[in-house]
Amino acid sequence: MTLGTDTNNLSKYNTIFCDSLQALEWAYKNGLPESAIIKTSAPAMLWDKKNNVQNIESKWTINELEKFQNTIQKMTENIFDLAMNVVGVERELALVVSQSVYKFQSVIYKAACLEECDFTDPRLFISIDGKAGPTGNIMNSPWDKLLQSNASFSIINYTLQNDEWNILTTQGVSYWRRLKIAGIETIIYRLSIKLMRLLPSWMFTKELFIPNENELNIEIASYLALHGVRITNISPEFSSNIKDTMFDEDIAKIYETIFPVVRKRVEQWVVPSAIGATMTLFKSYLEEQLKQFAVLVPSWEKVITKSCAMNRVVLANSPSNLKGFALAYACKKNNILLMSSQHGVTVEISKAHANNMSNVILDNSVADVMFAYNAKIVDIEKKTFFNKSKHYNVGMPLRLVRMLHKRAIDKPVLPMIYISTNLYHAGLSISPKVDYIRALDEHKLVNNVLSMIPYNVCYKTYPDINRRYADTDPVLEDIKNADNINLFSDKIDMRYLVYKYRIFITTCATSTLGWPVMSGNPVVFINRKYNNPLTDDALESLSRGLFVFNDNESGFHDNLRNFLSQPLEEIERLWKEKEAARREMIREYFSSHKSGAGKRSAKIIIDQYLQ
């Protein structure tokens, strides 16, 4: 492997890995032959269908990818059981091991794209550097690590020029709009944290730690503050004195135990020459995760043991990750309960979640107590392999409920908005379609439906904070060429835009659906068979309460276009006819209670856990 090869003459390379049009153009100017084979997964690179540009993920047919995905859950459960049998390994550490194996599937997915000749013949990888988002640069596949054994493999680092990348913002959203959605409970929450920080800790006998927020956590905390509970934001306190307490022999013991299962998995999917490199990568990744856990535990413990309060609980958002596992372990060691609350409606409607594919280890695997929006998710989570929580069905937070109570001043004036959930994964995803094919699906929807209806349509891009590909989504060119579509690409959450539109169109069973559904205005939902579809039960219920179109049915595009081309008043009339069914749908799949989730949860905490 050669690093930093001569950039003035790339003529000797006839096969390269590249995921950026800008980088490819630069390579051509530096001698790369026009006939060179370009291996890529980036939709923008594949868009023009040039003969020498090959989709490196083409081996992943729908059947193959479904087979790959459907075997992950059982394997992670097996890994958890194996880890729990290692002397000294407790539940939270076993979860780290199991989730590490799950997340490593994205590397196996990429390794499976390589051929034997990639390990012997000359290959060039153009690695991309540029603005990428809070998680760092995830724009590059791990070709540099997988192909290290190839003596004829070279790497060039290319820095994107005139580079821009924005993250989620409220810029452009008025203070009053933000305040109206946030509500008085958010004001109470923010003020409580500031004021209580100034007061001596001995004044409080009860304390709520919040490591991160979501809508329901804020509402719960505001009610607890009004009942004299101290609210404290926390984050791990790292120190030079804190060393990882896990010795190399402990890590080696865990790796040795799970090695046969992971090795068998790798052998099943990659060519022989890729096996060794993939396993080396896995060992390195697992060691990193375990050592981070070992440092995080005392860093959390240092924070949560500072309090003088006799009764303490932690209320976390989405704790099913490395930080959450470490926090859970620190809490357990100090007899502090870890609680969590639901973050959006997804698990109860998503077939991918029903198979535990989008996140094998859910929040109920680590939290002692879960506050849920509805009975449906409680039933689902209780049946999951990793469940350990006590569940309470408390309803949706007020931020969502308030969508149904708009004042006259908020009467929508714009016809339609399409809320895109088209998120590229640059690797393993919950869809059995690769990124390029999903881009083509979006392209067909724009050109065969949205651009052909007799109304102005706003196309809102998904506000992705982590950059997947260097190039702009090629679908956006279709939008710019359509006379009736206005592109909204600002990274602003949909909650701040709901009041503007009469008709909502969206797709895929994600938490995005909650905002338009709770708006009370007509919602057209596109159920995609191969991209996070609804469960069978949810499909039946949502079809009664919303306007649902299945993309696998004959005449899908024509039927959807014809429906959206009706007078808006007719769509609204048909929507009103579904009102009774929609109330039942909301009760079952969105919120079991009309309001009061925060107050209800706070009462449970005070009565049962802060005595």
C-alpha positions in Angstrom: 0.0 0.0 0.0 1.3 3.4 -0.9 0.2 6.6 0.8 0.3 10.0 -1.0 1.1 8.7 -4.4 2.4 11.1 -7.1 -0.5 13.4 -7.8 1.0 14.8 -11.0 0.7 11.5 -12.9 -2.2 9.2 -12.4 -1.9 7.6 -15.9 -0.8 4.2 -14.5 -4.1 3.6 -12.8 -6.9 1.9 -14.7 -9.2 1.2 -11.7 -10.0 3.6 -8.9 -12.3 3.9 -5.9 -13.9 7.4 -5.8 -17.2 8.8 -4.4 -16.9 12.4 -5.6 -17.4 14.1 -9.0 -15.2 17.0 -8.0 -12.3 14.6 -7.0 -12.8 12.6 -10.2 -12.5 15.8 -12.3 -9.3 16.7 -10.5 -8.0 13.2 -11.1 -8.6 13.5 -14.8 -6.7 16.7 -14.9 -3.8 14.9 -13.2 -3.5 12.2 -15.8 -6.1 9.6 -14.9 -7.1 7.9 -18.2 -10.7 8.6 -19.3 -11.1 4.9 -19.8 -10.2 4.0 -16.2 -12.8 2.0 -14.3 -14.4 4.1 -11.5 -15.8 2.0 -8.6 -18.4 4.0 -6.5 -21.6 3.9 -4.6 -22.4 7.6 -4.8 -25.7 8.3 -6.7 -24.3 11.5 -8.3 -21.4 9.5 -9.8 -23.7 6.8 -11.2 -26.3 9.2 -12.5 -25.1 9.7 -16.1 -24.7 5.9 -16.5 -21.3 6.1 -18.1 -19.9 2.7 -19.1 -16.7 3.1 -17.1 -18.4 4.1 -13.8 -19.5 1.0 -11.9 -21.8 0.6 -8.9 -19.6 -1.2 -6.4 -22.7 -2.2 -4.6 -24.3 -3.9 -7.6 -23.8 -7.4 -6.1 -26.4 -6.4 -3.4 -29.6 -7.4 -5.0 -32.8 -7.1 -2.9 -32.8 -10.8 -2.2 -29.1 -10.8 -1.1 -29.5 -7.7 1.1 -32.6 -9.1 2.7 -30.8 -12.3 3.5 -27.9 -10.3 4.9 -30.2 -8.1 7.1 -32.5 -10.8 8.3 -29.7 -12.8 9.9 -28.3 -9.9 12.0 -30.8 -10.0 14.9 -30.2 -13.6 15.9 -26.5 -13.2 15.6 -26.4 -10.2 17.9 -28.6 -12.0 20.5 -26.1 -14.9 20.3 -23.2 -12.6 20.8 -24.8 -11.1 23.9 -25.3 -14.5 25.4 -21.7 -15.4 24.7 -20.4 -12.2 26.2 -22.6 -12.7 29.3 -20.9 -16.1 29.9 -17.4 -14.4 30.1 -16.3 -14.1 33.7 -16.5 -10.5 34.9 -18.7 -9.3 32.1 -21.9 -7.6 33.2 -25.0 -6.8 31.2 -24.0 -3.3 30.1 -20.7 -4.5 28.8 -22.3 -7.4 27.0 -24.6 -4.8 25.3 -21.5 -2.9 24.2 -20.1 -6.1 22.6 -23.4 -7.0 21.0 -23.9 -3.5 19.5 -20.3 -3.4 18.3 -20.9 -6.5 16.3 -24.2 -5.0 15.0 -22.6 -1.8 13.9 -19.6 -3.6 12.3 -22.0 -5.1 9.8 -21.6 -1.9 7.8 -17.9 -2.7 7.3 -18.7 -6.3 6.3 -21.3 -4.9 3.9 -18.5 -2.8 2.3 -15.9 -5.6 2.4 -18.4 -7.8 0.5 -18.3 -5.4 -2.4 -14.6 -6.2 -3.1 -13.4 -8.8 -5.6 -10.3 -11.0 -5.4 -8.6 -8.8 -8.1 -8.9 -5.8 -5.8 -6.3 -7.4 -3.5 -3.7 -8.1 -6.2 -4.1 -5.6 -9.1 -3.2 -1.9 -9.0 -5.9 0.1 -7.3 -6.1 3.8 -6.4 -8.4 5.1 -3.7 -9.2 8.9 -3.7 -10.1 9.6 -0.1 -12.3 12.7 0.4 -11.8 15.4 3.1 -14.3 18.2 3.7 -16.9 19.6 6.0 -18.9 16.7 7.3 -21.0 17.4 10.4 -20.8 16.7 14.2 -19.8 13.0 13.9 -16.8 13.7 11.7 -16.0 12.6 8.2 -18.1 9.5 7.2 -17.9 10.1 3.5 -15.2 7.4 2.9 -15.6 3.7 2.7 -12.8 1.7 4.6 -11.0 0.8 1.4 -7.7 2.0 2.9 -7.9 -0.4 5.8 -9.4 -3.4 3.8 -6.8 -3.3 1.0 -3.7 -2.7 3.0 -2.3 -6.1 2.0 -2.2 -5.1 -1.7 1.3 -3.9 -2.5 -0.2 -2.2 -5.6 -2.8 -0.2 -3.7 -2.4 3.6 -3.4 -4.2 6.3 -1.6 -4.6 10.0 -2.4 -6.3 12.5 -0.1 -8.4 15.1 -1.9 -9.8 18.1 0.0 -13.1 19.4 -1.4 -12.9 23.0 -2.9 -15.5 25.7 -2.2 -17.0 23.3 0.4 -20.2 24.0 2.3 -22.1 21.9 4.8 -24.8 23.1 7.2 -26.3 21.4 10.3 -29.8 21.7 11.9 -30.7 25.2 12.8 -33.6 27.4 13.9 -32.2 30.4 11.9 -35.1 32.0 10.0 -37.7 30.7 12.5 -39.2 33.5 14.5 -38.8 33.6 18.3 -42.6 33.5 18.7 -42.9 30.5 16.5 -40.2 28.7 18.5 -41.9 29.7 21.7 -45.3 28.6 20.6 -44.1 25.1 19.8 -41.8 24.9 22.8 -44.5 26.0 25.2 -44.4 27.3 28.8 -43.0 24.0 30.1 -39.8 24.6 28.1 -39.4 28.0 29.7 -39.9 26.5 33.1 -37.3 23.8 32.3 -34.6 26.2 31.1 -35.1 28.7 34.0 -35.2 25.9 36.5 -31.8 24.6 35.4 -30.3 28.1 35.6 -31.8 29.1 38.9 -31.2 25.7 40.7 -27.6 25.7 39.6 -27.1 28.9 41.8 -28.7 27.4 44.9 -26.9 25.2 47.4 -27.4 21.5 46.8 -28.4 20.9 50.5 -31.7 22.7 49.7 -32.8 19.7 47.6 -33.6 16.2 48.8 -34.6 15.1 45.3 -32.7 15.5 42.0 -33.2 14.7 38.3 -30.1 14.3 36.1 -30.6 15.0 32.4 -27.7 14.0 30.2 -29.6 14.8 27.0 -33.0 16.0 26.0 -36.1 15.2 24.0 -39.6 16.7 23.9 -41.0 14.5 26.6 -38.0 14.7 28.9 -38.3 18.5 28.9 -41.9 18.3 29.8 -41.4 15.8 32.6 -38.5 17.8 34.0 -40.6 21.0 34.1 -43.3 19.4 36.2 -40.7 17.9 38.5 -39.1 21.3 39.0 -42.4 22.8 40.1 -42.6 20.1 42.7 -39.2 21.0 44.2 -37.0 18.5 42.4 -33.6 19.8 41.4 -33.0 19.6 37.6 -29.4 19.2 36.6 -27.9 18.8 33.1 -24.9 16.4 33.2 -22.2 15.2 30.9 -19.3 12.8 31.6 -16.3 14.5 33.3 -13.1 13.1 31.8 -9.9 13.4 33.8 -6.3 12.6 33.1 -6.5 10.5 36.3 -9.1 8.3 34.7 -7.6 5.3 32.9 -9.4 2.5 31.2 -10.0 -0.2 33.8 -10.2 -3.0 31.3 -6.9 -4.8 30.8 -5.8 -6.2 27.5 -6.4 -9.8 28.8 -10.0 -9.0 29.5 -10.5 -7.7 26.0 -8.7 -10.6 24.6 -11.0 -13.0 26.5 -14.1 -11.3 25.1 -12.7 -11.3 21.5 -11.7 -15.0 21.8 -15.2 -15.9 22.9 -17.1 -14.2 20.1 -14.4 -14.7 17.4 -15.9 -17.9 15.9 -19.3 -16.3 15.4 -18.0 -13.2 13.8 -15.5 -15.1 11.7 -18.2 -17.3 10.3 -20.3 -14.3 9.5 -17.4 -12.6 7.6 -16.5 -15.8 5.7 -20.1 -16.1 4.5 -20.1 -12.7 2.8 -16.6 -11.7 1.7 -14.0 -13.1 -0.7 -11.2 -15.1 0.9 -8.6 -12.4 0.5 -10.8 -10.0 2.5 -11.3 -12.2 5.5 -8.1 -11.4 7.4 -8.3 -7.7 6.9 -12.0 -7.6 7.9 -11.3 -9.5 11.1 -8.4 -7.3 12.0 -10.6 -4.3 11.5 -13.3 -5.9 13.8 -10.8 -6.6 16.5 -9.5 -3.0 16.4 -13.1 -1.6 16.5 -14.2 -3.8 19.4 -11.1 -2.9 21.4 -11.8 0.8 20.8 -15.4 0.4 21.9 -14.5 -1.5 25.1 -11.8 0.9 26.1 -14.1 3.9 25.6 -16.7 2.2 27.8 -14.1 1.6 30.4 -13.2 5.3 30.4 -16.8 6.5 30.3 -18.0 4.6 33.3 -15.8 6.5 35.9 -16.4 9.7 34.0 -20.1 9.4 34.5 -19.7 8.1 38.0 -17.7 11.2 38.9 -20.7 13.4 38.0 -23.6 11.4 39.4 -22.0 10.9 42.8 -21.5 14.7 43.4 -25.1 15.2 44.4 -26.1 15.6 48.1 -29.7 14.7 47.3 -30.9 11.5 49.0 -33.1 10.5 46.0 -31.7 10.8 42.5 -32.8 9.5 39.1 -31.5 9.9 35.6 -33.8 10.8 32.7 -32.0 10.2 29.3 -32.9 10.5 25.7 -31.9 7.5 23.4 -29.5 5.8 25.8 -29.0 2.7 23.6 -25.5 3.7 22.7 -22.0 3.5 24.1 -22.4 6.6 26.3 -25.8 5.3 27.5 -24.4 1.8 28.4 -21.6 3.4 30.4 -24.1 5.7 32.2 -26.4 2.7 32.9 -23.5 0.8 34.5 -22.4 3.8 36.6 -26.0 4.2 37.7 -26.4 0.6 38.6 -23.2 0.7 40.7 -24.6 3.6 42.7 -28.2 2.5 43.0 -29.6 5.2 40.8 -32.4 4.4 38.4 -31.9 5.2 34.7 -35.1 6.3 33.0 -35.9 7.2 29.3 -38.8 8.4 27.3 -39.9 7.7 23.7 -38.4 9.9 21.0 -40.8 9.9 18.1 -43.3 7.4 16.7 -41.3 4.8 14.7 -41.0 1.4 16.4 -44.8 0.9 16.5 -45.3 1.5 12.8 -42.1 0.3 11.2 -41.7 -3.2 9.7 -37.9 -2.7 9.9 -38.2 -2.0 13.6 -40.5 -4.9 14.0 -37.6 -7.0 12.8 -35.3 -4.9 15.0 -33.2 -4.1 11.9 -32.7 -0.4 12.3 -31.4 -0.7 15.8 -31.2 -4.1 17.3 -30.7 -2.8 20.8 -33.5 -0.4 21.7 -33.6 2.0 24.6 -35.6 -0.5 26.7 -32.6 -2.7 26.7 -30.7 -0.3 29.0 -33.3 1.9 30.8 -34.9 0.7 34.1 -38.0 2.7 33.3 -39.5 3.7 29.9 -42.2 6.4 29.3 -44.1 5.6 26.1 -46.5 7.5 23.8 -48.9 4.5 23.3 -49.8 1.0 24.3 -48.6 -0.4 20.9 -44.9 0.4 21.5 -45.1 -0.9 25.1 -46.4 -4.3 23.8 -43.7 -4.4 21.1 -40.8 -3.5 23.4 -41.9 -5.9 26.1 -41.4 -8.8 23.6 -37.9 -7.8 22.5 -34.9 -10.0 23.4 -33.0 -7.3 25.3 -35.9 -5.8 27.2 -35.3 -4.9 30.9 -37.6 -1.9 31.4 -40.7 -1.2 33.4 -43.0 0.5 30.8 -45.5 3.3 31.4 -47.9 4.5 28.7 -48.2 8.2 29.3 -49.0 9.7 25.8 -47.4 12.2 23.5 -45.6 15.4 24.7 -47.4 18.7 24.4 -45.1 19.9 21.6 -46.8 17.3 19.3 -50.3 17.6 20.8 -50.3 21.4 20.3 -50.1 20.8 16.5 -53.9 19.9 16.7 -54.8 23.2 18.4 -53.8 25.9 15.9 -55.2 29.4 16.2 -56.9 31.1 13.3 -53.8 33.1 12.6 -52.1 29.8 11.7 -54.5 29.0 8.9 -52.3 27.4 6.2 -51.9 29.3 2.9 -49.6 27.2 0.8 -51.0 24.2 -1.1 -48.7 21.2 -0.6 -45.4 20.1 0.9 -43.5 16.9 0.2 -41.4 15.9 3.3 -38.6 13.8 2.0 -37.1 11.1 4.1 -34.6 10.1 1.4 -31.5 9.6 3.6 -28.5 7.9 2.0 -26.6 5.5 4.2 -23.4 5.0 2.2 -23.4 1.4 3.4 -25.7 -0.9 5.3 -29.2 0.5 5.9 -32.7 -0.7 6.9 -33.6 -0.8 3.2 -32.7 -3.8 0.9 -32.1 -1.2 -1.8 -28.7 0.4 -2.3 -28.4 4.2 -2.3 -28.4 4.5 -6.1 -31.6 2.6 -6.5 -33.3 4.6 -3.7 -32.2 7.8 -5.6 -33.8 6.5 -8.7 -37.1 5.8 -6.8 -37.1 9.4 -5.6 -36.3 10.6 -9.1 -39.4 8.8 -10.5 -41.6 10.2 -7.8 -40.5 13.8 -8.6 -40.8 13.4 -12.3 -43.9 11.2 -12.6 -45.9 12.7 -9.8 -44.8 15.9 -8.0 -43.8 17.8 -11.2 -47.0 16.9 -12.9 -49.7 18.1 -10.5 -51.5 21.4 -11.0 -50.2 23.0 -7.7 -47.1 24.5 -6.4 -45.3 21.9 -4.2 -42.6 22.5 -1.7 -39.9 19.8 -1.7 -38.3 19.7 1.8 -35.1 17.8 1.9 -34.3 15.6 4.9 -32.3 17.7 7.4 -29.4 15.3 7.6 -26.7 16.6 10.0 -24.0 14.1 9.0 -22.8 14.2 5.4 -22.9 10.9 3.6 -21.6 11.9 0.1 -19.5 14.8 -1.1 -21.8 15.7 -4.0 -25.3 17.2 -4.0 -28.1 14.7 -4.3 -28.7 14.4 -8.1 -32.5 14.3 -7.4 -32.3 18.0 -6.6 -31.6 18.8 -10.2 -34.9 17.3 -11.1 -36.6 19.6 -8.6 -34.8 22.7 -9.9 -36.0 21.8 -13.4 -39.6 21.5 -12.4 -41.7 24.6 -12.9 -44.1 23.9 -10.0 -41.6 22.6 -7.3 -39.9 24.9 -4.8 -36.9 23.4 -3.1 -36.5 23.9 0.6 -33.1 22.7 1.6 -32.5 24.7 4.8 -31.8 22.4 7.8 -34.9 23.4 9.7 -37.0 20.8 11.6 -40.5 20.2 10.1 -42.2 21.1 13.4 -41.6 24.8 12.6 -43.1 24.6 9.1 -46.3 22.6 9.7 -48.5 25.6 10.1 -47.9 26.8 6.5 -49.3 23.9 4.4 -52.7 22.5 3.6 -51.6 19.1 2.4 -48.7 17.0 3.5 -47.0 14.2 1.5 -44.4 12.0 3.0 -43.0 8.5 2.9 -41.3 5.8 5.0 -42.2 4.8 8.6 -40.1 7.3 10.5 -40.7 9.7 13.3 -41.1 12.5 10.7 -44.7 11.3 10.2 -45.7 12.4 13.7 -45.7 16.2 13.0 -48.0 16.2 9.9 -50.3 13.6 11.5 -50.8 15.7 14.6 -51.3 18.8 12.5 -54.9 17.7 11.7 -54.4 18.5 8.0 -54.6 15.9 5.2 -51.6 13.6 5.1 -50.7 11.5 2.0 -48.4 8.7 3.0 -46.4 6.7 0.5 -45.7 3.2 1.8 -42.5 1.8 0.1 -42.3 -1.9 0.2 -38.5 -1.9 0.2 -37.7 1.2 2.2 -38.9 1.2 5.8 -42.5 0.1 5.1 -45.3 0.0 7.6 -46.1 -3.1 9.5 -49.1 -5.0 8.3 -51.3 -3.9 11.2 -50.1 -0.3 11.0 -50.8 -0.3 7.2 -54.4 -1.3 7.9 -54.9 1.3 10.5 -53.1 4.2 8.7 -55.0 3.4 5.5 -58.2 4.1 7.3 -57.0 7.3 9.0 -54.7 8.8 6.3 -54.4 8.6 2.5 -52.0 5.7 1.9 -50.5 4.7 -1.4 -48.4 1.5 -1.8 -45.5 1.8 -4.3 -45.7 -1.9 -5.2 -49.2 -1.6 -6.5 -50.0 -1.4 -10.2 -50.4 2.2 -11.5 -48.8 3.7 -8.3 -47.5 6.9 -9.8 -50.6 7.5 -11.9 -53.0 6.9 -8.9 -51.0 9.2 -6.7 -50.7 11.9 -9.3 -54.4 11.8 -10.0 -55.3 12.0 -6.4 -53.1 15.0 -5.7 -54.5 16.7 -8.8 -58.0 16.9 -7.4 -59.2 20.3 -6.0 -57.7 20.8 -2.6 -61.2 21.2 -1.1 -62.1 17.7 -2.3 -59.0 16.2 -0.7 -60.0 18.1 2.5 -63.6 16.8 2.3 -62.3 13.2 1.9 -60.0 13.8 4.8 -62.9 14.8 7.0 -64.7 11.6 6.2 -61.8 9.7 7.8 -62.0 11.6 11.1 -63.4 8.9 13.3 -60.9 6.3 12.0 -58.1 8.8 12.4 -58.9 9.3 16.1 -58.7 5.6 16.6 -55.4 5.4 14.6 -53.9 8.2 16.7 -55.0 6.6 20.0 -53.5 3.3 18.9 -50.3 4.3 17.1 -49.5 7.8 18.2 -50.8 8.9 21.6 -53.0 6.9 24.0 -53.8 10.1 25.9 -55.0 13.5 24.5 -52.5 15.4 26.7 -50.7 15.5 30.1 -47.8 13.2 29.3 -45.3 15.2 31.2 -47.5 15.7 34.3 -48.5 12.0 34.2 -44.8 10.8 34.0 -43.7 13.3 36.7 -46.3 12.0 39.1 -45.1 8.4 38.5 -41.6 9.4 39.2 -42.5 11.3 42.4 -44.9 8.7 43.8 -42.9 5.6 42.9 -39.2 6.5 42.5 -38.4 9.6 44.4 -39.7 8.7 47.8 
